[in-house]
């Protein structure tokens, strides 16, 4: 499959971005990758909601062979061959694949981490302490506090 063929194939779906990926192309919309075009065929993103649709068509998940085993990627399923001749139905499947990719992106978002801060109270209120570097603390001896000697004011 070449780039021009893929652009024509997704014409009813809408604008897509096609980038070189692996031995073929990654196809995305709105910045989300939802399909792979590889030598072996066209694979759409799938999840627990859309996999039954692929299974009903007799499709298989994407898989590849390594030296020692076959790796199956259940998140991408081969598009049924009959859809290459029906651009409107292919667009429906592409929308479902984009929705599956969006759901997957929502699940992958990392939770915001809360920064750990220690505070010590001062006369003005709580102040965050700066963390002490362990290497610096181990290698340098602690400094002794200087005694403050009050200045004598000149008498007039």
N, C-alpha and C positions, 0 to 999 in steps of 0.2 A: 504494500500500500504506500502510495506517495502522498505528499502534503496536499496537492491539488485535489486528489480523489477524496481525501478526508474532508476538505473544506466543502466540496460539493455534497458529500454524504450528510453533513450536519447543517445544510442550508435551511431546512425547515425548523431545526432546533434553535438556531440563532448563532451569533458570533462565538467562535471558539478560538482559543490560543493553542497552537500546536508547536511543541518543542521536542527536539531530539532527546530520546531517553532510551537507555539500554540499546537494544538492536532495532528500535523502532521509534515511536513517538508517544509522548504524553499529551493528552487532550484535556484542556481545562476551560472552565467558564467562571467568571467572577473570581478568578484567582484560586479556584479549587479544582484539583485534578480529579476527574471522574471517569476517565477511560484511558486505556492503553492500546495502541495499535502496534502489534508485533508481527514478526514473520508468520507466526502461527495463527493469527487472526485478530479480531477486535474484541477487547475485554472491557466490560463496564463494571463500575464499582457496585458492590452489592452488600447487603446486610441482612439481618434476620427478617426484616420486612419484605425484602425483594428477592431473596434466594428462592423461595417456592415458585416464583414466576419463571426463573431460569430452569429450575428442575422440571417444571411442567413441559418445557420446550425441549428437554433432553440435553441441555447445555452442561458443560463441565467447568469447574473452577480452573483458573490459570495454574499451570504447574510447569516445572522445569527440572531437568536432570543435572545432578552434580556427579562427581566421580563415585560417590558412595551411596547416594540415595536420590529419590524423587521428592522434590519439595512442592507442596500444594499451597497456593495462596488463596484462601477462601474469601478474601475481600474483593476479588476480581473474577467475574464469570464471563465465559465466551458468549458473544452475541449470537443468537440464532441466525443462520445463513439466510433464511427467508426475509429478514428485515432489510437486507441490502437492497431489495427491490421495492420496499415500501417506506419511503422517506418520512411520511407522517407518523406511522407507528414507531419507526426508529426514533423520531423526536420524542415520543412519549416515553420510550425506554430510556433515552438520554436524560430526560427530566427526572425520572425515577432514580437513575444512577447519580445525578447531581445531588438530589435530596439525600441519598444514602451517604455520599461523601460529606455533605454538610453536617449530617448527624454524627458521623465519625469525628469530624473536626471539633464539634462541641464536646464530645467525650474526651478528646485528647487535651483540651485546654488545661494547662497547669493551674492549680489553685494558687492564689496569691499567698506568699509566705509573709508571716508577720516577723518583723525584725525584733530580735531580743535586745532589750535595753535594760541596763541596771541603772538605778537612780540613787542618788544620795541627797539628803536634805541639807539645804543651806539656809542661811537667814532669809534669803530671797525666795525660797521655794525649792522644789525638786529639780535637780540638774542631771542630765545624762552623763554617765562616766564614759570616758574613752577606754576601749579595750586595751589591755597591756599586751604588748608583743612578748611571747614566751621566750624567744631567742634573746631578745634584748634584756629581759629580766634575769635570765640565767647567767649571762656573761658579764654583766656589770654589777658591781657592788652597790648597795643602796646608799644614797647620799644622805649625809647627816644634815639635819635641819640647823640652819644658822641661828644663833641667838641674836635677837634684835636689841641693839643698844640704843636707848633714846639719845637723840642729839641734844647737845646743850645749846640753848639759845644765848646768843650774846646779850649780855646785860647792857642796858643803856643808861 
